[in-house]
Amino acid sequence: MSVSLRVLLLCLGLSVHAWAAGTDSLGEALVNPGYEEKPAWFKASFLDLREDLAEAGVAGHRVVLYFYQDGCPYCAKLLRENFSDRQLVDYTRQHFDVVALNMWGDREVTDLHGQTLSEKDFAAAVKVQYTPTLIFLDEQGRVALRVNGYFPPHKFKAALEYVATKQEAQHNFATYLAKVAPVAAKGQITPVADALPQPLQLAENRRFSYRPLLVLFEQPNCAPCDELHGEALKNRALASSMTNLDVAQVDIGSNQTLQTPDGKTLTASAWAKQLGVQYTPSLVFFDQAGKEVFRTEAYLRSFHLHGAMDYVVSGAYRHQPNFQRFLQRRNEELQARGFPVDLME
C-alpha cells in the first residue's frame, strides 16, 4: 500500500486493517454496522490521557472516558436520549471533557503512566467488560466514579453532579443517589429464597460448598433492587441458573458483622466499602476458593444477568477474560438455535 493511500485512509478515520479486510463489514457511509455518530462537542482527543487530564484541569473540568462499541443498543440509548437532553448536554459540557474510546478499537492510547497501547488493550487493562462504560477521573487521574452500563437521564444527571461537585470524598454514589434522586421503593430488602442464613459465614461456606458464591449488595430504599427481585429474578431461566450458585444478601448500610470469603470479620458496610461497591444492586461473584472473579454493578436486564451467571457457573471466565465477547458468542449461539434474543429485555 502506498504511503499516500495510507495517509488518506487515516484522514478518513479508517484503520489500514479495516481497509485491508475489505469493505464487506462496512456500511454505505464506510462505517461499521451499528455505528452511532458521537456528539460534535465530545473532545477531539489525540488519546494521550496525560494531556487530556492537564487540559481539563486548566479549564476547570474533569475527564470522562466513554467506552463504546458499534451495535451496542445501550450506547445508542445514551447518545440518543441522555445526550439529546439540553440540560444534560449543557451540564456535561460545563464540567467535563468527554473522550470516546472504542472497546475493540486499534487507535493508540497513551495512558496516565505514559504507556502506549491500543484502545482494546487499554479497555482490557481498565477492566471494561461491557458497554457503555464511563470512567470519571479526578484531577489526579484517579477514578472518582465508574458507571458500568446505561443510566436513565435522572440517574445519569445525579452521576454527573456527584462527580462535578466532588462528592466522592464524602459519600459513595449509592448513598448520594438515594439522597438526591429518591425513587419510590419498598423500603426493605426482598429476601431471596434459599439465601445463606444471617449472620453470614462466607469463609465457612467456601470451605464446604462446590458452587460459586453470588453476593447481592443491596439497600432498603432501592428501586432498582426492587426491580431486580420483581422482574429479573422471577425469570424462569434466570432462577434456574441461580440454583447453581450459593446466594448471600448484604445491606451496604448495615453495621451487622459478617465473615467475608477470605475469613475476615467486618461489618457489612465496611466490607462493601473495602470492595469498592458504589451501586445497588451490585452482584459480586466468588469462586470456590473465595476469590472474586466477576461483578455486575447497577441493575442489568435479564439477558445480561443470565449471561453473567452462566459466565461464572460455566467457568468461561477462566478462558474468556472479556465478558462482552462471551455475551456476543452466547447471543449468536442462541439465535442460531432458533431462540430470538432481545438485549433490551
C-alpha positions in Angstrom: 0.0 0.0 0.0 1.4 3.4 -0.9 2.2 6.0 1.8 -0.3 8.4 0.3 -3.2 5.9 0.4 -2.3 5.0 4.0 -2.4 8.7 4.9 -5.7 9.2 3.1 -7.3 6.3 5.0 -6.1 7.6 8.3 -7.5 11.1 7.5 -10.9 9.5 6.7 -10.9 7.9 10.1 -10.3 4.3 8.8 -7.7 1.9 10.1 -5.5 0.3 7.5 -6.5 -3.0 8.9 -10.2 -2.4 8.2 -9.4 -1.3 4.6 -7.3 -4.4 4.0 -10.1 -6.6 5.3 -12.4 -5.4 2.6 -15.5 -3.2 2.7 -18.0 -6.0 3.4 -18.1 -5.2 7.1 -18.7 -1.5 6.5 -21.9 0.2 5.7 -22.7 2.6 2.9 -21.1 5.5 4.7 -17.9 3.5 5.3 -18.7 2.9 9.0 -19.2 -0.3 10.9 -22.8 -1.7 11.2 -24.4 -0.1 14.2 -22.1 2.9 14.2 -23.5 5.9 16.1 -22.2 9.4 15.5 -20.7 10.9 18.6 -21.8 14.4 19.6 -19.6 17.1 18.0 -18.8 18.6 21.4 -17.0 15.4 22.6 -13.3 16.2 23.0 -11.2 15.8 19.8 -8.5 13.9 21.7 -5.2 12.6 20.4 -5.7 9.9 23.1 -2.8 11.0 25.3 -4.7 10.9 28.6 -2.0 12.8 30.4 -2.6 15.8 28.0 -6.4 15.3 28.3 -6.1 15.5 32.1 -3.9 18.5 32.1 -6.1 20.4 29.6 -9.2 19.6 31.5 -7.6 20.9 34.7 -6.8 24.2 33.1 -10.4 24.5 32.0 -11.7 23.5 35.5 -13.2 20.3 34.0 -12.9 16.7 34.8 -12.3 13.9 32.3 -14.8 11.2 31.3 -13.6 8.2 29.4 -16.6 6.8 27.4 -16.1 3.3 26.2 -18.5 2.2 23.4 -18.8 -0.4 20.7 -20.7 -0.3 17.4 -24.1 -2.1 17.5 -24.5 -1.6 21.3 -28.1 -0.7 21.9 -27.4 0.9 25.3 -24.7 3.1 23.8 -27.2 4.3 21.2 -29.7 4.9 24.0 -27.2 7.0 25.9 -26.4 9.1 22.8 -29.9 9.5 21.6 -31.7 10.0 24.9 -29.3 11.3 27.5 -27.3 13.4 25.1 -30.3 14.8 23.4 -31.4 16.4 26.7 -30.3 20.0 26.5 -29.9 20.3 30.3 -27.7 17.2 30.5 -25.7 18.3 27.5 -25.1 21.8 28.9 -24.2 20.5 32.3 -21.8 17.9 30.9 -20.1 20.5 28.6 -19.8 22.9 31.5 -18.0 20.4 33.8 -16.4 17.6 31.8 -14.3 16.7 28.8 -15.6 13.5 27.3 -13.1 11.2 25.5 -14.7 8.4 23.4 -12.9 5.1 23.2 -13.8 2.1 21.1 -13.8 -1.0 23.3 -12.4 -3.0 20.3 -10.5 -0.2 18.6 -7.0 -0.1 17.3 -6.1 3.5 17.8 -3.1 4.2 20.0 -3.8 5.4 23.6 -1.2 6.8 25.9 -2.3 6.1 29.4 -1.7 8.1 32.5 1.6 6.3 33.1 2.9 7.1 29.7 2.4 3.6 28.3 1.2 3.3 24.7 -1.3 0.6 23.9 -4.3 0.1 21.6 -7.8 1.1 22.6 -8.9 -2.5 23.0 -5.8 -3.3 25.2 -6.4 -0.2 27.3 -10.1 -1.2 27.7 -9.0 -4.6 28.9 -6.4 -3.0 31.3 -9.1 -0.9 33.0 -11.4 -3.9 33.1 -14.1 -2.7 30.7 -16.5 -5.7 30.4 -19.5 -4.2 28.6 -20.7 -1.0 27.1 -21.4 1.7 27.7 -18.8 2.2 30.5 -18.0 5.7 31.6 -15.0 6.3 33.9 -14.9 9.7 35.6 -11.4 10.8 36.6 -10.5 13.3 39.3 -7.7 15.9 38.8 -5.0 13.3 39.7 -6.3 10.7 37.3 -7.9 8.6 40.0 -11.4 7.1 39.4 -14.0 9.3 41.0 -16.9 7.3 39.7 -17.4 4.4 37.3 -20.7 3.9 35.5 -21.0 0.4 34.1 -24.0 0.2 31.8 -26.7 2.6 30.9 -28.2 5.1 33.4 -31.6 6.7 32.6 -31.4 10.5 32.4 -32.4 11.3 36.0 -29.8 8.8 37.3 -27.2 10.0 34.8 -27.7 13.6 35.9 -27.1 12.5 39.5 -23.9 10.8 38.4 -22.7 14.0 36.7 -23.5 16.2 39.7 -21.8 13.7 42.1 -18.5 14.0 40.2 -18.7 17.6 39.3 -19.3 18.6 42.9 -16.6 16.2 44.1 -18.9 14.2 46.4 -16.7 11.1 46.1 -14.7 12.2 49.1 -17.8 12.2 51.3 -20.3 9.6 50.0 -20.4 6.5 47.9 -22.6 7.0 44.9 -25.4 4.7 46.1 -25.9 6.8 49.2 -25.7 10.0 47.3 -28.2 8.9 44.7 -30.7 7.8 47.3 -30.5 11.3 48.9 -30.7 13.5 45.8 -32.8 11.4 43.4 -35.1 9.3 45.6 -37.3 6.9 43.8 -40.4 5.2 45.3 -39.1 1.9 46.8 -40.4 -0.8 49.2 -38.1 0.4 52.0 -36.9 -3.1 52.6 -34.7 -5.7 51.0 -36.6 -8.5 49.4 -35.3 -11.8 50.7 -34.1 -14.4 48.2 -35.4 -18.0 48.7 -32.7 -20.3 50.0 -30.2 -17.5 50.5 -27.4 -18.2 53.1 -28.5 -17.5 56.7 -27.6 -14.4 58.6 -25.1 -13.6 60.1 -23.1 -14.6 57.1 -20.2 -17.0 57.5 -18.9 -16.9 53.9 -15.4 -18.4 54.5 -17.1 -21.4 56.1 -19.4 -21.6 53.2 -16.4 -21.6 50.8 -14.9 -24.5 52.7 -17.8 -26.8 52.2 -19.5 -25.7 49.0 -18.6 -26.7 45.5 -20.7 -23.9 43.9 -19.6 -20.4 43.1 -20.9 -17.7 45.5 -23.1 -14.8 44.4 -23.3 -11.9 46.9 -26.1 -9.4 46.3 -25.2 -6.0 47.6 -28.4 -4.0 48.2 -30.1 -1.4 50.4 -33.6 -0.9 51.6 -34.7 2.2 49.6 -33.5 1.0 46.2 -36.0 0.9 43.3 -33.5 -0.9 41.0 -33.2 -3.6 43.7 -37.0 -4.0 43.8 -37.0 -4.2 40.0 -34.3 -6.9 40.2 -36.4 -9.0 42.6 -39.7 -8.3 41.0 -38.7 -8.8 37.4 -35.4 -10.4 36.6 -35.1 -12.9 39.5 -38.6 -14.2 38.7 -37.5 -15.1 35.2 -37.6 -18.9 35.0 -34.4 -19.4 33.1 -32.5 -16.9 35.4 -34.0 -18.5 38.5 -32.8 -21.9 37.2 -29.3 -20.6 36.8 -29.3 -19.3 40.3 -29.7 -22.8 41.7 -26.1 -23.4 40.6 -24.9 -20.6 43.0 -24.8 -20.1 46.7 -26.5 -16.7 47.2 -25.9 -14.2 50.0 -27.5 -10.8 50.6 -25.7 -7.9 52.1 -27.1 -4.5 53.1 -24.4 -2.0 52.3 -25.5 0.3 55.1 -25.7 -2.3 57.8 -23.4 -2.5 60.8 -24.1 -6.2 61.3 -20.9 -8.2 61.3 -20.2 -11.0 58.9 -17.4 -13.3 57.9 -16.0 -12.5 54.4 -15.0 -15.2 51.9 -11.3 -14.7 52.9 -12.1 -15.1 56.6 -12.1 -11.5 57.9 -14.7 -10.3 60.3 -16.2 -6.9 59.1 -19.4 -5.0 59.2 -21.5 -5.3 56.0 -20.9 -1.6 55.3 -17.1 -1.9 55.8 -16.9 -4.9 53.5 -18.9 -3.1 50.8 -16.5 -0.1 51.1 -13.5 -2.4 51.0 -14.7 -4.0 47.8 -15.5 -0.6 46.3 -19.2 -1.3 45.9 -20.7 2.0 44.7 -24.1 0.9 43.3 -27.1 -1.1 44.4 -27.8 -3.7 43.4 -24.3 -5.0 42.7 -23.7 -8.7 42.1 -20.3 -9.9 43.1 -19.3 -13.5 42.2 -16.6 -15.5 44.1 -15.1 -18.8 43.1 -15.0 -21.9 45.3 -11.7 -20.6 46.9 -13.4 -17.3 47.9 -11.7 -15.1 45.2 -13.7 -12.5 43.4 -14.0 -13.5 39.7 -16.6 -11.1 38.3 -19.1 -8.5 39.2 -22.0 -6.5 37.7 -22.8 -3.1 39.0 -26.3 -1.5 38.9 -29.4 -3.2 37.5 -28.9 -5.0 34.2 -31.6 -6.6 32.0 -32.4 -10.3 32.3 -30.3 -11.3 29.3 -27.2 -9.8 30.7 -27.8 -11.1 34.3 -28.4 -14.6 32.9 -25.3 -14.3 30.9 -23.3 -13.2 33.9 -24.4 -16.2 35.9 -23.6 -18.6 33.0 -20.3 -16.9 32.6 -19.3 -17.7 36.2 -21.1 -21.1 36.6 -19.7 -22.5 33.4 -16.2 -21.4 34.3 -16.0 -19.4 31.0 -14.3 -16.5 32.8 -11.2 -18.7 33.1 -10.8 -19.0 29.3 -12.5 -15.8 28.0 -11.5 -12.9 30.1 -13.8 -10.5 28.3 -17.5 -10.8 29.3 -18.6 -8.8 26.2 -17.0 -11.4 23.9 -18.7 -14.2 25.9 -22.1 -12.5 25.6 -21.7 -11.9 21.9 -20.9 -15.6 21.3 -23.8 -16.7 23.6 -26.2 -14.4 21.7 -25.0 -15.8 18.3 -25.4 -19.4 19.5 -28.9 -18.8 20.9 -30.1 -17.2 17.7 -28.6 -20.0 15.6 -30.7 -22.5 17.6 -33.8 -20.5 17.0 -34.1 -18.6 20.2 -34.6 -14.9 19.5 -32.7 -12.5 21.8 -33.7 -9.0 22.8 -30.8 -7.4 24.5 -33.1 -4.7 26.0 -35.2 -7.2 27.9 
